[in-house]
Amino acid sequence: MSEEKNNTVVVGALMLIAGGILGAGAALLFAPQSGKKTRRDVKKYVNRARSEAEEMVEDFSDKVTDVVENLNDKTQDILARGKEISQDVKKDLLKAFEEGKGRLEKEKSRLAKMLG
């Protein structure tokens, strides 16, 4: 039984190989163009695909560069605006402290006059 099973496997493998050879031969016989032309067409296709891939990478790279530059510009604008705001806040705080100091001086003088 084991020998019969091995024979079946060998026959199946031989039939598979023979079918592959016959299929390849039939494909060559019925091919619509010569092998030389097919190789040329494949080479053209590969070159075109490579060119398109390079263009896609270049376009993607350009877009990423644009985004980074745009982000850098916006970041610089935000930083500049932040500096302006902090200067304005600083000025307002100093003004408020000066006004508070002036009011305290007035109150001090008023209290000093009241007390004598």
CYANA upper distance limits for C-alpha pairs under 8 A (distance plus 0.5 A):
  1 MET  CA      5 LYS  CA      6.75
  2 SER  CA      6 ASN  CA      6.76
  3 GLU  CA      7 ASN  CA      6.69
  4 GLU  CA      8 THR  CA      6.76
  5 LYS  CA      9 VAL  CA      6.84
  6 ASN  CA     10 VAL  CA      6.68
  7 ASN  CA     11 VAL  CA      6.53
  8 THR  CA     12 GLY  CA      6.52
  9 VAL  CA     13 ALA  CA      6.60
 10 VAL  CA     14 LEU  CA      6.62
 11 VAL  CA     15 MET  CA      6.59
 12 GLY  CA     16 LEU  CA      6.64
 13 ALA  CA     17 ILE  CA      6.75
 14 LEU  CA     18 ALA  CA      6.52
 15 MET  CA     19 GLY  CA      6.43
 16 LEU  CA     20 GLY  CA      6.71
 17 ILE  CA     21 ILE  CA      6.75
 18 ALA  CA     22 LEU  CA      6.57
 19 GLY  CA     23 GLY  CA      6.40
 20 GLY  CA     24 ALA  CA      6.58
 21 ILE  CA     25 GLY  CA      6.62
 22 LEU  CA     26 ALA  CA      6.56
 23 GLY  CA     27 ALA  CA      6.60
 24 ALA  CA     28 LEU  CA      6.75
 25 GLY  CA     29 LEU  CA      6.67
 26 ALA  CA     30 PHE  CA      6.52
 27 ALA  CA     31 ALA  CA      6.11
 33 GLN  CA     37 LYS  CA      6.91
 33 GLN  CA     38 THR  CA      7.15
 34 SER  CA     38 THR  CA      6.69
 35 GLY  CA     39 ARG  CA      6.54
 36 LYS  CA     40 ARG  CA      6.71
 37 LYS  CA     41 ASP  CA      6.59
 38 THR  CA     42 VAL  CA      6.60
 39 ARG  CA     43 LYS  CA      6.57
 40 ARG  CA     44 LYS  CA      6.69
 41 ASP  CA     45 TYR  CA      6.61
 42 VAL  CA     46 VAL  CA      6.61
 43 LYS  CA     47 ASN  CA      6.62
 44 LYS  CA     48 ARG  CA      6.53
 45 TYR  CA     49 ALA  CA      6.51
 46 VAL  CA     50 ARG  CA      6.54
 47 ASN  CA     51 SER  CA      6.57
 48 ARG  CA     52 GLU  CA      6.61
 49 ALA  CA     53 ALA  CA      6.55
 50 ARG  CA     54 GLU  CA      6.62
 51 SER  CA     55 GLU  CA      6.71
 52 GLU  CA     56 MET  CA      6.62
 53 ALA  CA     57 VAL  CA      6.68
 54 GLU  CA     58 GLU  CA      6.58
 55 GLU  CA     59 ASP  CA      6.49
 56 MET  CA     60 PHE  CA      6.51
 57 VAL  CA     61 SER  CA      6.47
 58 GLU  CA     62 ASP  CA      6.57
 59 ASP  CA     63 LYS  CA      6.65
 60 PHE  CA     64 VAL  CA      6.64
 61 SER  CA     65 THR  CA      6.57
 62 ASP  CA     66 ASP  CA      6.61
 63 LYS  CA     67 VAL  CA      6.66
 64 VAL  CA     68 VAL  CA      6.62
 65 THR  CA     69 GLU  CA      6.59
 66 ASP  CA     70 ASN  CA      6.46
 67 VAL  CA     71 LEU  CA      6.46
 68 VAL  CA     72 ASN  CA      6.53
 69 GLU  CA     73 ASP  CA      6.66
 70 ASN  CA     74 LYS  CA      6.69
 71 LEU  CA     75 THR  CA      6.48
 72 ASN  CA     76 GLN  CA      6.65
 73 ASP  CA     77 ASP  CA      6.71
 74 LYS  CA     78 ILE  CA      6.58
 75 THR  CA     79 LEU  CA      6.62
 76 GLN  CA     80 ALA  CA      6.61
 77 ASP  CA     81 ARG  CA      6.58
 78 ILE  CA     82 GLY  CA      6.46
 79 LEU  CA     83 LYS  CA      6.69
 80 ALA  CA     84 GLU  CA      6.80
 81 ARG  CA     85 ILE  CA      6.62
 82 GLY  CA     86 SER  CA      6.56
 83 LYS  CA     87 GLN  CA      6.63
 84 GLU  CA     88 ASP  CA      6.69
 85 ILE  CA     89 VAL  CA      6.58
 86 SER  CA     90 LYS  CA      6.50
 87 GLN  CA     91 LYS  CA      6.66
 88 ASP  CA     92 ASP  CA      6.67
 89 VAL  CA     93 LEU  CA      6.57
 90 LYS  CA     94 LEU  CA      6.67
 91 LYS  CA     95 LYS  CA      6.61
 92 ASP  CA     96 ALA  CA      6.60
 93 LEU  CA     97 PHE  CA      6.63
 94 LEU  CA     98 GLU  CA      6.66
 95 LYS  CA     99 GLU  CA      6.65
 96 ALA  CA    100 GLY  CA      6.53
 97 PHE  CA    101 LYS  CA      6.48
 98 GLU  CA    102 GLY  CA      6.60
 99 GLU  CA    103 ARG  CA      6.71
100 GLY  CA    104 LEU  CA      6.65
101 LYS  CA    105 GLU  CA      6.71
102 GLY  CA    106 LYS  CA      6.79
103 ARG  CA    107 GLU  CA      6.63
104 LEU  CA    108 LYS  CA      6.45
105 GLU  CA    109 SER  CA      6.63
106 LYS  CA    110 ARG  CA      6.58
107 GLU  CA    111 LEU  CA      6.50
108 LYS  CA    112 ALA  CA      6.50
109 SER  CA    113 LYS  CA      6.68
110 ARG  CA    114 MET  CA      6.77
111 LEU  CA    115 LEU  CA      6.59
112 ALA  CA    116 GLY  CA      6.50
